[in-house]
Amino acid sequence: MSTMRNIDRVIDPFPAYARMRVDNPVFYDPQTHHWNVFRYEDVQRVLSDYETFSSQFAGDPNDPTQPFAASMITTDPPKHRELRSLVTQAFTPRAVEALTPRIEQIVREHLDQARGKPVFDVIADLAVPLPVIVIAEMLGIPAADRGKFKTWSDQGVSRANVAGEFNYAAFTENSTAIIEMGGYFFTMIEQRKTQPGDDLISALVQAEVDGRKLETIELLGFCLLLLVAGNETTTNLIGNAMLTFAERPEDWQRLRKDPALLQPAIEEVLRFRSPVQSMFRVAKPGAEIGGTQLPDGARMVAWIGSANHDEAQFPAADTFQLDRTPNRHLAFGQGIHFCLGAPLARLEARIALTQMLERMRTIRLAPGTQIQRVPSTLVYGLESLPLEVEEG
């Protein structure tokens, strides 16, 4: 493989990843000017070793027009530690678990609406609206504005991939989506400073550690990150799970008979079809990986989707094993940047899959279905997933 072009559009990129792990585990792509790593050991190190591989790959965190550059995903310690400490005051495990009854209600309502349809599109009928509603309600966004959020989220992901290449400027340019999102959240943040409500933005505004509060640009960065990452991860996790089970009807029946298998099954979906396929870093001076010396400032792509299929870490890595253990996948990252929203994504997926397992005796791809991936090197998700469902 001379470049990484088109890997974003392939429904089964894993054979290509396997070839790279053997032939080019550390690979410089002259067309994208990125250094790519594919093996589990190397990806794990690039994601976790912040002293060697920086997360400051996007813009100037002090520039008020670049809120993504001020978010946790693009900062290093000590700034990252400060931000995470403040955000975790509001975005707590207890707060996430408290969403359970509301998530159950949202799933139930959407499955009720889809009942009786000749074809159930997992993506449009459930996987897209569920996280949009959950995150919008967490942030205190009016129901009438939810449509904007999905549009902005889609633009955020699509701008991360241009002609098969990751575009670092996508996170910093004053695109229409960034301007609209930033303006919308700025207005909300200013309102919550004087008129706090029972929502996450109000809690973030009030969060304080050692007299330090989040600045407006940092609040904006978190809201934008939550919008894009929170929507895409959950949508893709649910969609990827249902595609996997539609391909393996015997596993669907095992889950119906033994619901205790659902938790390891979700972890195996996260490994087998990771919602996030790649993550980005910048090499610091003197950086080396896999025996290869890297130039200062080298743009790095850590291929999570490849690491999670590495035979050196996962026996029979290309086989979906419902009850795989251990399963130390990297789907939510590693180290200090481990995904803060992982408990929410897992909760939404567990509730959605539980209700579908209870309602749907069998599932199968609708005849003539051509599965298409969302075109992005960043995520693995589906444009649609039409299923024929036998209820009961």
FENMO-V954705 format. One record per pair of residues at least 4 apart in sequence whose C-alpha atoms are under 7 Angstrom apart, sorted by the first residue. I is the first residue (numbers start at 1). J is the second residue. Records with the same first field share a line. If there is no record, write none. Layout:
I: J  J
//
This chain:
3: 29  31
5: 164  165
6: 10  164
7: 13
8: 164  375  376  377
9: 373  375
11: 372  373
13: 17
14: 18  306
15: 19
16: 20
17: 21  38  306
18: 22
19: 23
20: 24  25  38
21: 25  38  39
25: 37  38  39
26: 35  36  37  38  290
27: 35  36  37
28: 33  34  35  36
29: 33  34  35
32: 165
34: 299  300  301
35: 298  299  300  301
36: 300  301  302
37: 42  43  301  302  303
38: 43  302  303  306  307
39: 43  306  307  310
40: 44  307  308  310  313
41: 45
42: 46  289  290
43: 47  302  303  304  307
44: 48  334
45: 49
46: 53  302
47: 333  334
48: 334  335  336
49: 53
50: 54  76
52: 283  284  287
53: 281  282  283  284
54: 76  281  282  283  284
55: 73  74  75  76  281  282
56: 74  75  76  282
57: 74  168  281  282
58: 69  74  168  169  171  172
59: 66  69  172
60: 66  69
61: 66  69  70
64: 217
66: 172
67: 71  217  218  220  221
68: 171  172  221
69: 74  172
70: 74  75  217  218  221
71: 75  218  221  222
72: 80  83  84
73: 337
75: 79  80
76: 80
77: 81
78: 82
79: 83
80: 84
81: 85
82: 86
83: 87
84: 88
85: 89
86: 207  208  209
87: 91  204
88: 92
89: 207
90: 200  203  204  207
91: 95
92: 96
93: 97
94: 98
95: 99
96: 344
99: 103
100: 104
101: 105
102: 106
103: 107  348
104: 108  351
105: 109
106: 110  130
107: 111  130  352
108: 112
109: 113
110: 114  125  126
111: 115
114: 120  125
118: 388
119: 366  386  387  388
120: 125  386  387  388
121: 125  384  385  386  387
122: 126  127  239  385  386
123: 127  128  239  384  385
124: 128  384
126: 130
127: 235  238  239
128: 132  235
129: 133
130: 134
131: 135  230  231  234  235
132: 136  146  150  231
133: 137
134: 138
135: 139
136: 140  141  146
137: 141
138: 199  200
139: 199  200  201
140: 199
141: 145
146: 150
147: 151
148: 152
149: 153
150: 154
151: 155
152: 156  177
153: 157  227  228
154: 158
155: 159  177
156: 160  228
157: 376
158: 376
159: 170
160: 166  167  168  170  378
161: 165  166  167  376  377
162: 166  167
164: 377
166: 377
169: 173
174: 178  179
175: 179
176: 180
177: 181
178: 182
179: 183
180: 184
181: 185
182: 186  220
183: 187
184: 188
185: 189  220
186: 190  220
187: 191
188: 192
189: 193  201
191: 195
192: 196  197  202
193: 205
196: 202
197: 202
198: 202
199: 203
200: 204
201: 205
202: 206
203: 207
205: 214
207: 213
208: 212  213
209: 213
214: 218  219
215: 219
216: 220
217: 221
218: 222
219: 223
220: 224
221: 225
222: 226
223: 227
224: 228
225: 229
226: 230
227: 231
228: 232
229: 233
230: 234  341
231: 235
232: 236
233: 237  275  345
234: 238  345  349
235: 239
236: 240  275  380  381  382
237: 241  270  275  349
238: 242  349
239: 243  382
240: 244  273  381
241: 245  269
242: 246
243: 247
244: 248
245: 249  251  252
246: 363  364  365
248: 252
249: 253
250: 254
251: 255
252: 256
253: 257
254: 258
255: 259  261  262
256: 357
261: 265  323
262: 266
263: 267
264: 268  322  323  324
265: 269  322  323
266: 270
267: 271
268: 272  320  321  322  324
269: 273  274
270: 274  275  331
271: 308  329  331
272: 308  320
273: 380
274: 305  331  380
275: 379  380  381
276: 331  378  379  380
277: 303  304  305  377  378  379  380
278: 301  302  303  304  305  377  378
279: 301  302  303
280: 300  301  302
281: 299  300  301
282: 297  298  299  300
283: 287  296  297  298  299  300
284: 296  297
285: 296
286: 296
287: 293  294
288: 292  293  294
289: 293
294: 298
303: 307
304: 308  330  331
305: 309
306: 310
308: 329  330
309: 314  317  318
310: 314  317
311: 315  316  317
330: 334
332: 338  339  342
333: 337  338  339
334: 338
341: 345
342: 346
343: 347
344: 348
345: 349
346: 350
347: 351
348: 352
349: 353
350: 354
351: 355
352: 356
353: 357
354: 358
355: 359
356: 360
359: 391  392
360: 389  390  391  392
361: 390  391  392
362: 389  390
363: 387  388  389  390
364: 387  388  389
365: 369  386  387  388
366: 386  387  388
372: 382  383
373: 380  381  382  383
374: 380  381  382  383
//
